[in-house]
Protein backbone atom coordinates (compact mmCIF):
# COMPACT_ATOMS: atom_id res chain seq x y z
CA UNK A 1 0.00 0.00 0.00
CA UNK A 2 1.53 3.28 -1.04
CA UNK A 3 1.94 5.91 1.59
CA UNK A 4 0.81 9.45 0.93
CA UNK A 5 3.61 11.81 0.02
CA UNK A 6 4.08 14.99 1.96
CA UNK A 7 2.51 17.96 0.23
CA UNK A 8 4.95 20.16 -1.67
CA UNK A 9 5.93 23.28 0.22
CA UNK A 10 4.01 26.33 -0.81
CA UNK A 11 5.78 29.11 -2.62
CA UNK A 12 6.31 32.19 -0.49
CA UNK A 13 3.61 34.79 -0.80
CA UNK A 14 4.52 37.67 -3.08
CA UNK A 15 5.79 40.77 -1.38
CA UNK A 16 3.25 43.60 -1.14
CA UNK A 17 4.09 46.41 -3.53
CA UNK A 18 2.58 49.79 -4.18
CA UNK A 19 -0.75 49.56 -5.97
CA UNK A 20 -0.15 50.10 -9.70
CA UNK A 21 -2.47 52.67 -11.30
CA UNK A 22 -1.31 52.25 -14.88
CA UNK A 23 1.67 52.84 -17.10
CA UNK A 24 3.25 56.27 -17.03
CA UNK A 25 4.42 55.79 -20.62
CA UNK A 26 0.93 54.85 -21.75
CA UNK A 27 -0.53 57.88 -20.01
CA UNK A 28 1.92 60.21 -21.71
CA UNK A 29 1.40 58.62 -25.13
CA UNK A 30 -2.41 58.66 -24.79
CA UNK A 31 -2.43 62.31 -23.70
CA UNK A 32 -0.09 63.24 -26.54
CA UNK A 33 -2.18 61.27 -29.06
CA UNK A 34 -5.44 62.88 -27.92
CA UNK A 35 -3.90 66.34 -28.05
CA UNK A 36 -2.40 65.67 -31.51
CA UNK A 37 -5.73 64.40 -32.84
CA UNK A 38 -7.56 67.39 -31.35
CA UNK A 39 -5.12 69.85 -32.93
CA UNK A 40 -5.12 68.06 -36.29
CA UNK A 41 -8.91 67.87 -36.31
CA UNK A 42 -9.20 71.59 -35.58
CA UNK A 43 -6.48 72.47 -38.07
CA UNK A 44 -7.93 70.13 -40.70
CA UNK A 45 -11.40 71.61 -40.31
CA UNK A 46 -10.06 75.15 -40.66
CA UNK A 47 -7.93 74.21 -43.67
CA UNK A 48 -10.89 72.42 -45.25
CA UNK A 49 -12.99 75.56 -44.90
CA UNK A 50 -10.25 77.64 -46.48
CA UNK A 51 -9.72 75.24 -49.40
CA UNK A 52 -13.45 74.80 -50.10
CA UNK A 53 -13.94 78.55 -50.01
CA UNK A 54 -10.97 79.09 -52.34
CA UNK A 55 -12.11 76.46 -54.86
CA UNK A 56 -15.70 77.69 -54.78
CA UNK A 57 -14.55 81.28 -55.18
CA UNK A 58 -12.39 80.30 -58.14
CA UNK A 59 -15.37 78.55 -59.78
CA UNK A 60 -17.59 81.58 -59.16
CA UNK A 61 -14.98 83.88 -60.68
CA UNK A 62 -15.01 81.74 -63.84
CA UNK A 63 -18.80 81.88 -64.03
CA UNK A 64 -18.78 85.65 -63.45
CA UNK A 65 -16.28 86.02 -66.29
CA UNK A 66 -18.59 84.10 -68.61
CA UNK A 67 -21.56 86.16 -67.41
CA UNK A 68 -19.74 89.44 -68.08
CA UNK A 69 -18.64 88.17 -71.50
CA UNK A 70 -22.30 87.32 -72.25
CA UNK A 71 -23.45 90.78 -71.17
CA UNK A 72 -20.76 92.63 -73.11
CA UNK A 73 -21.64 90.82 -76.33
CA UNK A 74 -25.42 91.41 -75.93
CA UNK A 75 -27.36 94.05 -77.90
CA UNK A 76 -30.96 94.79 -78.99
CA UNK A 77 -31.99 93.99 -82.55
CA UNK A 78 -34.66 95.74 -84.63
CA UNK A 79 -37.41 93.55 -83.20
CA UNK A 80 -36.51 94.46 -79.60
CA UNK A 81 -35.03 91.08 -78.81
CA UNK A 82 -31.56 90.38 -77.39
CA UNK A 83 -28.93 89.21 -79.78
CA UNK A 84 -25.17 88.61 -79.49
CA UNK A 85 -22.61 90.19 -81.70
CA UNK A 86 -20.29 87.24 -80.97
CA UNK A 87 -20.76 83.78 -79.50
CA UNK A 88 -19.05 82.49 -76.36
CA UNK A 89 -16.08 80.32 -77.27
CA UNK A 90 -16.74 77.45 -74.84
CA UNK A 91 -18.07 74.52 -76.89
CA UNK A 92 -19.97 73.13 -73.94
CA UNK A 93 -22.62 75.78 -74.53
CA UNK A 94 -23.42 73.95 -77.79
CA UNK A 95 -23.58 70.39 -76.41
CA UNK A 96 -26.96 69.33 -74.95
CA UNK A 97 -26.93 68.83 -71.19
CA UNK A 98 -23.16 69.41 -71.10
CA UNK A 99 -23.32 70.96 -67.63
CA UNK A 100 -22.53 74.54 -68.74
CA UNK A 101 -25.49 76.77 -69.68
CA UNK A 102 -26.56 80.37 -70.24
CA UNK A 103 -29.96 81.95 -70.47
CA UNK A 104 -31.41 85.43 -71.15
CA UNK A 105 -34.98 86.24 -70.15
CA UNK A 106 -37.13 89.34 -69.81
CA UNK A 107 -40.77 90.11 -68.95
CA UNK A 108 -42.92 89.95 -72.07
CA UNK A 109 -40.21 88.30 -74.11
CA UNK A 110 -39.50 84.72 -74.93
CA UNK A 111 -36.70 83.13 -72.89
CA UNK A 112 -33.53 82.61 -74.90
CA UNK A 113 -31.50 79.58 -73.62
CA UNK A 114 -28.19 78.19 -74.78
CA UNK A 115 -28.27 75.12 -77.01
CA UNK A 116 -26.81 73.08 -74.14
CA UNK A 117 -30.09 73.54 -72.22
CA UNK A 118 -31.95 71.96 -75.13
CA UNK A 119 -35.57 71.68 -73.96
CA UNK A 120 -34.98 72.91 -70.40
CA UNK A 121 -34.91 76.30 -68.77
CA UNK A 122 -33.15 77.81 -65.75
CA UNK A 123 -35.35 78.98 -62.87
CA UNK A 124 -36.14 82.72 -62.83
CA UNK A 125 -37.34 84.53 -59.70
CA UNK A 126 -38.94 87.82 -60.66
CA UNK A 127 -39.85 88.81 -57.11
CA UNK A 128 -36.51 90.60 -56.72
CA UNK A 129 -34.31 92.64 -59.00
CA UNK A 130 -30.60 91.82 -58.72
CA UNK A 131 -28.56 94.73 -60.01
CA UNK A 132 -25.43 93.13 -58.57
CA UNK A 133 -24.21 89.67 -59.38
CA UNK A 134 -26.01 86.95 -57.45
CA UNK A 135 -24.51 83.49 -56.93
CA UNK A 136 -26.51 80.55 -55.58
CA UNK A 137 -27.07 76.80 -55.84
CA UNK A 138 -30.22 75.28 -57.29
CA UNK A 139 -31.45 71.91 -58.50
CA UNK A 140 -33.84 72.57 -61.35
CA UNK A 141 -33.07 69.20 -62.93
CA UNK A 142 -33.45 65.93 -61.00
CA UNK A 143 -30.05 64.58 -61.98
CA UNK A 144 -28.05 67.82 -61.78
CA UNK A 145 -27.33 70.45 -59.14
CA UNK A 146 -26.29 73.79 -60.63
CA UNK A 147 -24.16 76.69 -59.52
CA UNK A 148 -25.94 79.75 -60.98
CA UNK A 149 -24.63 83.28 -61.50
CA UNK A 150 -27.16 85.92 -62.58
CA UNK A 151 -27.66 89.66 -62.94
CA UNK A 152 -30.46 92.03 -63.96
CA UNK A 153 -29.80 95.03 -66.21
CA UNK A 154 -31.24 97.05 -69.08
CA UNK A 155 -29.61 97.26 -72.50
CA UNK A 156 -29.40 100.40 -74.62
CA UNK A 157 -32.47 100.77 -76.81
CA UNK A 158 -34.73 98.62 -74.62
CA UNK A 159 -36.67 99.46 -71.44
CA UNK A 160 -36.89 95.77 -70.52
CA UNK A 161 -35.02 94.53 -67.46
CA UNK A 162 -33.19 91.53 -68.80
CA UNK A 163 -31.86 88.73 -66.61
CA UNK A 164 -28.62 87.16 -67.73
CA UNK A 165 -27.79 83.77 -66.19
CA UNK A 166 -24.81 81.43 -66.46
CA UNK A 167 -24.93 78.04 -64.73
CA UNK A 168 -22.55 75.16 -64.32
CA UNK A 169 -23.06 71.71 -62.87
CA UNK A 170 -21.71 71.38 -59.33
CA UNK A 171 -20.36 67.91 -60.13
CA UNK A 172 -17.02 69.33 -61.22
CA UNK A 173 -16.80 71.53 -58.12
CA UNK A 174 -17.88 68.72 -55.84
CA UNK A 175 -15.38 66.30 -57.38
CA UNK A 176 -12.59 68.85 -56.91
CA UNK A 177 -13.58 69.44 -53.29
CA UNK A 178 -13.77 65.68 -52.67
CA UNK A 179 -10.29 65.19 -54.14
CA UNK A 180 -8.89 67.98 -51.97
CA UNK A 181 -10.52 66.55 -48.84
CA UNK A 182 -9.23 63.07 -49.62
CA UNK A 183 -5.70 64.41 -49.98
CA UNK A 184 -6.15 66.50 -46.83
CA UNK A 185 -7.39 63.55 -44.74
CA UNK A 186 -4.60 61.28 -45.94
CA UNK A 187 -1.96 63.92 -45.28
CA UNK A 188 -3.25 64.72 -41.81
CA UNK A 189 -3.64 61.02 -40.96
CA UNK A 190 -0.04 60.40 -41.97
CA UNK A 191 1.06 63.49 -40.05
CA UNK A 192 -0.89 62.41 -36.96
CA UNK A 193 0.54 58.90 -37.10
CA UNK A 194 4.05 60.31 -37.44
CA UNK A 195 3.52 62.68 -34.50
CA UNK A 196 2.13 59.89 -32.29
CA UNK A 197 5.07 57.64 -33.15
CA UNK A 198 7.41 60.52 -32.38
CA UNK A 199 5.63 61.09 -29.04
CA UNK A 200 5.97 57.38 -28.24
CA UNK A 201 9.69 57.43 -29.07
CA UNK A 202 10.14 60.62 -27.08
CA UNK A 203 8.35 59.09 -24.10
CA UNK A 204 10.41 55.90 -24.31
CA UNK A 205 13.65 57.83 -24.58
CA UNK A 206 12.63 60.37 -21.93
CA UNK A 207 11.73 57.67 -19.39
CA UNK A 208 14.81 55.59 -20.14
CA UNK A 209 16.72 57.04 -17.13
CA UNK A 210 13.93 55.83 -14.83
CA UNK A 211 14.44 52.31 -16.15
CA UNK A 212 18.15 52.71 -15.46
CA UNK A 213 17.32 53.77 -11.90
CA UNK A 214 15.06 50.72 -11.52
CA UNK A 215 17.84 48.40 -12.71
CA UNK A 216 20.32 50.13 -10.38
CA UNK A 217 17.94 49.67 -7.44
CA UNK A 218 17.58 45.98 -8.35
CA UNK A 219 21.38 45.63 -8.31
CA UNK A 220 21.44 47.52 -5.02
CA UNK A 221 18.92 45.16 -3.47
CA UNK A 222 20.81 42.15 -4.82
CA UNK A 223 23.99 43.39 -3.15
CA UNK A 224 25.81 43.95 -6.43
CA UNK A 225 26.36 47.65 -5.74
CA UNK A 226 26.35 49.98 -2.75
CA UNK A 227 24.60 52.97 -4.35
CA UNK A 228 22.87 54.12 -7.52
CA UNK A 229 25.61 55.26 -9.87
CA UNK A 230 25.84 56.71 -13.36
CA UNK A 231 25.10 59.97 -15.12
CA UNK A 232 21.48 61.10 -14.88
CA UNK A 233 19.46 63.94 -16.44
CA UNK A 234 18.97 67.08 -14.39
CA UNK A 235 15.35 66.11 -13.62
CA UNK A 236 16.27 62.64 -12.32
CA UNK A 237 19.54 63.53 -10.58
CA UNK A 238 17.84 64.98 -7.41
CA UNK A 239 15.80 61.77 -7.08
CA UNK A 240 18.95 59.65 -7.35
CA UNK A 241 20.76 61.87 -4.85
CA UNK A 242 17.92 61.53 -2.35
CA UNK A 243 17.81 57.79 -2.94
CA UNK A 244 21.54 57.46 -2.34
CA UNK A 245 21.20 59.62 0.77
CA UNK A 246 18.42 57.31 2.01
CA UNK A 247 20.59 54.25 1.35
CA UNK A 248 23.51 55.82 3.21
CA UNK A 249 21.19 56.77 6.06
CA UNK A 250 19.92 53.22 6.32
CA UNK A 251 23.48 51.90 6.20
CA UNK A 252 24.47 54.24 9.01
CA UNK A 253 21.48 53.14 11.06
CA UNK A 254 22.32 49.48 10.45
CA UNK A 255 25.94 50.09 11.41
CA UNK A 256 24.84 51.98 14.53
CA UNK A 257 22.52 49.12 15.41
CA UNK A 258 25.34 46.60 15.02
CA UNK A 259 27.72 48.73 17.04
CA UNK A 260 25.03 49.38 19.62
CA UNK A 261 24.32 45.65 19.99
CA UNK A 262 28.06 44.97 20.31
CA UNK A 263 28.47 47.66 22.98
CA UNK A 264 25.52 46.32 24.91
CA UNK A 265 26.84 42.78 24.73
CA UNK A 266 30.26 43.94 25.86
CA UNK A 267 28.77 45.98 28.72
CA UNK A 268 26.73 43.02 29.96
CA UNK A 269 29.54 40.51 29.60
CA UNK A 270 31.55 41.66 32.61
CA UNK A 271 28.63 41.72 35.14
CA UNK A 272 27.48 38.32 33.92
CA UNK A 273 31.01 36.95 34.32
CA UNK A 274 31.17 38.30 37.87
CA UNK A 275 27.81 36.71 38.72
CA UNK A 276 28.80 33.36 37.20
CA UNK A 277 32.16 33.32 39.01
CA UNK A 278 30.49 34.19 42.31
CA UNK A 279 27.88 31.50 41.82
CA UNK A 280 30.48 28.91 40.80
CA UNK A 281 32.64 29.73 43.86
CA UNK A 282 29.66 29.56 46.21
CA UNK A 283 30.42 32.95 47.76
CA UNK A 284 28.47 33.96 50.83
CA UNK A 285 27.67 37.41 49.43
CA UNK A 286 26.23 35.99 46.20
CA UNK A 287 22.92 37.80 46.69
CA UNK A 288 24.61 41.18 47.15
CA UNK A 289 26.83 40.51 44.15
CA UNK A 290 23.83 39.64 41.98
CA UNK A 291 21.96 42.75 43.09
CA UNK A 292 24.96 45.01 42.48
CA UNK A 293 25.75 43.59 39.05
CA UNK A 294 22.07 43.52 38.10
CA UNK A 295 21.89 47.25 38.81
CA UNK A 296 24.90 47.77 36.61
CA UNK A 297 23.29 45.77 33.82
CA UNK A 298 20.04 47.68 34.25
CA UNK A 299 21.84 51.01 33.91
CA UNK A 300 23.51 49.78 30.75
CA UNK A 301 20.23 48.52 29.33
CA UNK A 302 18.47 51.83 30.13
CA UNK A 303 21.25 53.78 28.45
CA UNK A 304 21.23 51.67 25.30
CA UNK A 305 17.44 51.67 25.13
CA UNK A 306 17.40 55.47 25.29
CA UNK A 307 19.95 55.65 22.52
CA UNK A 308 18.08 53.08 20.41
CA UNK A 309 14.84 55.05 20.74
CA UNK A 310 16.57 58.21 19.59
CA UNK A 311 18.14 56.44 16.62
CA UNK A 312 14.77 55.01 15.59
CA UNK A 313 13.04 58.39 15.76
CA UNK A 314 15.80 60.31 14.01
CA UNK A 315 14.71 59.16 10.57
CA UNK A 316 11.46 61.10 10.82
CA UNK A 317 11.58 64.32 8.80
CA UNK A 318 8.78 65.70 10.98
CA UNK A 319 10.70 65.62 14.29
CA UNK A 320 9.85 68.90 16.01
CA UNK A 321 9.84 70.01 19.62
CA UNK A 322 8.96 73.39 21.09
CA UNK A 323 11.99 74.13 23.22
CA UNK A 324 10.41 76.52 25.70
CA UNK A 325 7.58 74.10 26.50
CA UNK A 326 10.09 71.36 27.23
CA UNK A 327 12.25 73.70 29.34
CA UNK A 328 9.27 74.69 31.48
CA UNK A 329 8.22 71.06 31.96
CA UNK A 330 11.73 70.01 33.03
CA UNK A 331 12.02 73.02 35.35
CA UNK A 332 8.78 72.07 37.14
CA UNK A 333 9.79 68.40 37.47
CA UNK A 334 13.29 69.12 38.85
CA UNK A 335 11.94 71.82 41.16
CA UNK A 336 9.75 69.21 42.84
CA UNK A 337 12.71 66.84 43.28
CA UNK A 338 15.01 69.60 44.61
CA UNK A 339 12.78 72.15 46.37
CA UNK A 340 15.80 73.95 47.87
CA UNK A 341 17.34 74.70 44.46
CA UNK A 342 16.44 77.90 42.62
CA UNK A 343 15.94 77.35 38.88
CA UNK A 344 15.64 80.35 36.56
CA UNK A 345 14.96 80.28 32.79
CA UNK A 346 15.29 82.99 30.18
CA UNK A 347 15.51 83.39 26.39
CA UNK A 348 13.44 83.09 23.24
CA UNK A 349 10.11 81.33 23.67
CA UNK A 350 9.29 80.62 20.03
CA UNK A 351 12.19 78.35 19.05
CA UNK A 352 11.58 74.88 17.65
CA UNK A 353 14.29 72.22 17.48
CA UNK A 354 14.51 69.25 15.10
CA UNK A 355 14.24 66.59 17.79
CA UNK A 356 11.54 64.46 19.33
CA UNK A 357 9.96 66.00 22.44
CA UNK A 358 10.62 62.85 24.50
CA UNK A 359 14.34 62.93 23.69
CA UNK A 360 14.59 66.66 24.38
CA UNK A 361 12.91 66.19 27.77
CA UNK A 362 15.31 63.36 28.59
CA UNK A 363 18.53 65.22 27.83
CA UNK A 364 17.30 68.46 29.45
CA UNK A 365 16.20 66.48 32.50
CA UNK A 366 19.68 64.94 32.82
CA UNK A 367 21.40 68.33 32.49
CA UNK A 368 19.15 70.23 34.89
CA UNK A 369 19.08 67.38 37.43
CA UNK A 370 22.90 67.19 37.40
CA UNK A 371 23.09 70.97 37.85
CA UNK A 372 20.64 70.83 40.77
CA UNK A 373 22.37 67.82 42.33
CA UNK A 374 25.98 68.97 42.06
CA UNK A 375 25.50 72.74 42.13
CA UNK A 376 25.35 75.11 45.05
CA UNK A 377 21.63 75.82 44.93
CA UNK A 378 21.21 77.96 41.81
CA UNK A 379 20.57 76.81 38.23
CA UNK A 380 20.09 79.08 35.24
CA UNK A 381 18.83 77.97 31.81
CA UNK A 382 19.08 80.13 28.68
CA UNK A 383 17.42 79.42 25.30
CA UNK A 384 18.56 81.26 22.17
CA UNK A 385 19.01 80.90 18.40
CA UNK A 386 22.44 80.71 16.83
CA UNK A 387 23.15 80.24 13.08
CA UNK A 388 20.50 77.62 12.33
CA UNK A 389 20.78 75.94 15.72
CA UNK A 390 18.88 76.17 18.97
CA UNK A 391 21.37 76.69 21.78
CA UNK A 392 20.51 75.78 25.38
CA UNK A 393 22.84 76.82 28.21
CA UNK A 394 22.53 75.16 31.62
CA UNK A 395 24.65 76.83 34.33
CA UNK A 396 25.08 76.13 38.04
CA UNK A 397 27.01 77.64 40.94
CA UNK A 398 28.80 74.45 41.96
CA UNK A 399 32.48 73.58 41.88
CA UNK A 400 32.47 72.93 38.13
CA UNK A 401 34.59 70.37 36.32
CA UNK A 402 38.31 70.76 35.63
CA UNK A 403 39.10 71.30 31.97
CA UNK A 404 41.17 68.11 31.85
CA UNK A 405 38.12 66.02 32.85
CA UNK A 406 35.52 67.67 30.58
CA UNK A 407 35.94 65.18 27.77
CA UNK A 408 36.31 62.12 29.97
CA UNK A 409 33.12 62.90 31.90
CA UNK A 410 31.06 62.10 28.78
CA UNK A 411 32.19 58.46 28.87
CA UNK A 412 29.73 55.90 30.20
CA UNK A 413 29.97 55.26 33.93
CA UNK A 414 32.50 58.04 34.67
CA UNK A 415 31.64 60.00 37.87
CA UNK A 416 33.79 62.67 39.49
CA UNK A 417 31.71 62.83 42.66
CA UNK A 418 30.98 59.36 44.03
CA UNK A 419 29.54 60.76 47.23
CA UNK A 420 26.13 61.35 45.65
CA UNK A 421 23.89 58.73 44.08
CA UNK A 422 24.06 58.33 40.34
CA UNK A 423 24.90 56.00 37.51
CA UNK A 424 27.44 58.03 35.55
CA UNK A 425 25.32 57.70 32.39
CA UNK A 426 23.53 61.08 32.36
CA UNK A 427 26.06 63.09 30.33
CA UNK A 428 26.80 60.09 28.12
CA UNK A 429 23.11 59.90 27.22
CA UNK A 430 23.04 63.66 26.57
CA UNK A 431 26.00 63.49 24.20
CA UNK A 432 24.79 60.37 22.36
CA UNK A 433 21.24 61.64 21.81
CA UNK A 434 22.46 65.10 20.73
CA UNK A 435 24.85 63.58 18.20
CA UNK A 436 22.09 61.35 16.85
CA UNK A 437 20.16 64.51 15.94
CA UNK A 438 23.35 66.10 14.52
CA UNK A 439 23.78 68.32 17.54
CA UNK A 440 26.59 68.80 20.06
CA UNK A 441 27.07 68.99 23.82
CA UNK A 442 30.10 70.64 25.42
CA UNK A 443 31.23 71.65 28.92
CA UNK A 444 32.55 75.10 29.85
CA UNK A 445 32.93 77.31 32.90
CA UNK A 446 30.05 79.61 33.81
CA UNK A 447 31.18 83.23 33.94
CA UNK A 448 28.11 84.40 35.86
CA UNK A 449 27.62 81.61 38.43
CA UNK A 450 31.17 80.28 38.54
CA UNK A 451 30.19 76.64 38.21
CA UNK A 452 29.67 74.37 35.21
CA UNK A 453 28.12 75.54 31.96
CA UNK A 454 26.72 72.89 29.58
CA UNK A 455 26.22 74.15 26.03
CA UNK A 456 23.70 72.05 24.11
CA UNK A 457 23.21 72.80 20.39
CA UNK A 458 20.41 71.22 18.36
CA UNK A 459 19.40 71.88 14.73
CA UNK A 460 16.53 74.34 14.40
CA UNK A 461 13.37 72.98 12.79
BELWO-V60492 format. One record per backbone hydrogen bond with DSSP energy under -1.0 kcal/mol. CO is the residue of the C=O (numbers start at 1). NH is the residue of the N-H. E is the energy in kcal/mol with one decimal. If there is no record, write none. Layout:
# BELWO-V60492
co->[CO CO]
nh->[NH NH]
e->[E E]
This chain:
# BELWO-V60492
co->[23 24 25 26 27 28 29 30 31 32 33 34 35 36 37 38 39 40 41 42 43 44 45 46 47 48 49 50 51 52 53 54 55 56 57 58 59 60 61 62 63 64 65 66 67 68 69 71 73 75 77 81 83 90 91 93 95 99 101 102 103 104 105 106 112 114 116 117 130 134 136 138 141 145 146 147 148 149 150 151 153 155 162 163 164 165 166 167 168 170 171 172 173 174 175 176 177 178 179 180 181 182 183 184 185 186 187 188 189 190 191 192 193 194 195 196 197 198 199 200 201 202 203 207 208 209 210 211 212 213 214 215 216 217 218 219 233 236 237 238 239 240 241 242 243 244 245 246 247 248 249 250 251 252 253 254 255 256 257 258 259 260 261 262 263 264 265 268 269 270 271 272 273 274 275 276 277 278 283 285 286 287 288 289 290 291 292 293 294 295 296 297 298 299 300 301 302 303 304 305 306 307 308 309 310 313 316 321 322 323 324 325 326 327 328 329 330 331 332 333 334 338 342 344 346 351 352 353 353 356 357 358 359 360 361 362 363 364 365 366 367 368 369 370 371 377 378 379 380 381 382 383 384 388 389 390 391 392 393 394 395 396 402 405 407 408 411 424 425 426 427 428 429 430 431 432 433 434 435 440 442 444 451 452 453 454 455 456 457 458 459]
nh->[27 28 29 30 31 32 33 34 35 36 37 38 39 40 41 42 43 44 45 46 47 48 49 50 51 52 53 54 55 56 57 58 59 60 61 62 63 64 65 66 67 68 69 70 71 72 73 74 85 83 80 77 75 93 94 116 98 169 167 114 165 112 163 109 104 117 97 120 152 150 148 146 144 170 138 168 136 166 134 164 162 158 153 105 151 103 149 101 147 174 175 176 177 178 179 180 181 182 183 184 185 186 187 188 189 190 191 192 193 194 195 196 197 198 199 200 201 202 203 204 205 206 207 211 212 213 214 215 216 217 218 219 220 221 222 224 237 240 241 242 243 244 245 246 247 248 249 250 251 252 253 254 255 256 257 258 259 260 261 262 263 264 265 266 267 268 269 272 273 274 275 276 277 278 279 280 281 283 286 289 290 291 292 293 294 295 296 297 298 299 300 301 302 303 304 305 306 307 308 309 310 311 312 313 314 316 319 353 326 327 328 329 330 331 332 333 334 335 336 337 338 341 379 381 383 323 461 321 355 360 361 362 363 364 365 366 367 368 369 370 371 372 373 374 375 342 397 344 395 346 393 348 391 460 386 458 384 456 382 454 380 451 405 409 410 411 414 413 429 430 431 432 433 434 435 436 437 439 438 457 455 453 446 396 444 394 442 392 440 390 354]
e->[-2.1 -2.3 -2.7 -2.8 -2.7 -2.4 -2.9 -2.8 -2.4 -2.6 -2.8 -2.5 -2.5 -2.9 -2.6 -2.4 -3.1 -3.2 -2.5 -2.2 -2.6 -2.6 -2.3 -2.1 -2.8 -2.8 -2.3 -2.4 -2.8 -2.7 -2.5 -2.3 -2.2 -2.7 -2.4 -1.7 -2.1 -2.8 -2.1 -2.0 -2.5 -2.9 -2.3 -2.3 -2.3 -2.7 -1.6 -1.0 -2.6 -3.1 -1.7 -2.9 -2.4 -1.5 -1.8 -1.8 -1.5 -2.7 -2.5 -2.3 -2.6 -3.4 -3.2 -2.1 -2.5 -1.4 -3.8 -1.9 -3.5 -2.4 -3.0 -3.4 -1.2 -3.2 -2.2 -1.9 -2.2 -2.7 -2.7 -2.7 -2.4 -1.7 -2.3 -1.8 -1.9 -2.4 -3.0 -2.9 -3.2 -3.5 -2.7 -2.2 -2.5 -2.7 -2.3 -2.3 -2.6 -2.4 -2.3 -2.6 -3.1 -2.3 -2.5 -2.7 -2.6 -2.5 -2.5 -3.0 -2.6 -2.4 -2.5 -2.6 -2.5 -2.3 -2.6 -2.5 -2.6 -2.8 -2.7 -2.7 -2.8 -3.0 -2.4 -1.4 -1.9 -2.4 -2.3 -2.5 -2.4 -2.5 -2.2 -2.3 -2.2 -2.8 -2.0 -2.5 -2.5 -2.2 -2.8 -2.6 -2.3 -2.9 -2.5 -2.3 -2.4 -2.8 -2.4 -2.6 -2.5 -2.6 -2.5 -2.7 -2.8 -2.9 -2.6 -2.5 -2.9 -3.0 -2.7 -2.4 -2.7 -2.6 -2.5 -2.5 -2.7 -2.1 -1.2 -1.9 -2.3 -2.4 -2.5 -2.6 -2.6 -2.5 -2.5 -2.7 -2.1 -1.9 -1.0 -2.5 -2.8 -2.5 -2.8 -2.7 -2.4 -2.0 -1.8 -2.6 -2.5 -2.5 -2.2 -2.7 -2.8 -2.4 -2.5 -2.5 -2.3 -2.1 -2.5 -2.5 -1.9 -2.4 -2.3 -1.9 -1.4 -1.5 -1.0 -2.5 -1.7 -2.7 -2.5 -2.0 -2.5 -2.5 -2.2 -2.1 -2.8 -2.1 -1.4 -1.3 -2.7 -1.7 -2.9 -3.1 -2.0 -1.7 -2.8 -1.7 -1.7 -2.4 -2.6 -1.9 -2.3 -2.4 -2.5 -2.0 -2.1 -2.9 -2.3 -2.2 -2.3 -2.5 -2.6 -3.0 -1.3 -3.1 -1.1 -2.8 -2.7 -1.8 -2.5 -2.0 -3.1 -2.5 -2.8 -2.4 -2.1 -2.9 -2.3 -2.5 -2.4 -1.3 -1.4 -1.9 -1.1 -1.8 -1.5 -1.7 -2.5 -2.1 -2.6 -2.5 -2.7 -2.2 -2.4 -1.8 -1.4 -3.4 -1.7 -2.7 -2.9 -2.8 -2.6 -1.5 -3.1 -2.1 -1.9 -3.1 -1.9 -3.7 -3.3]
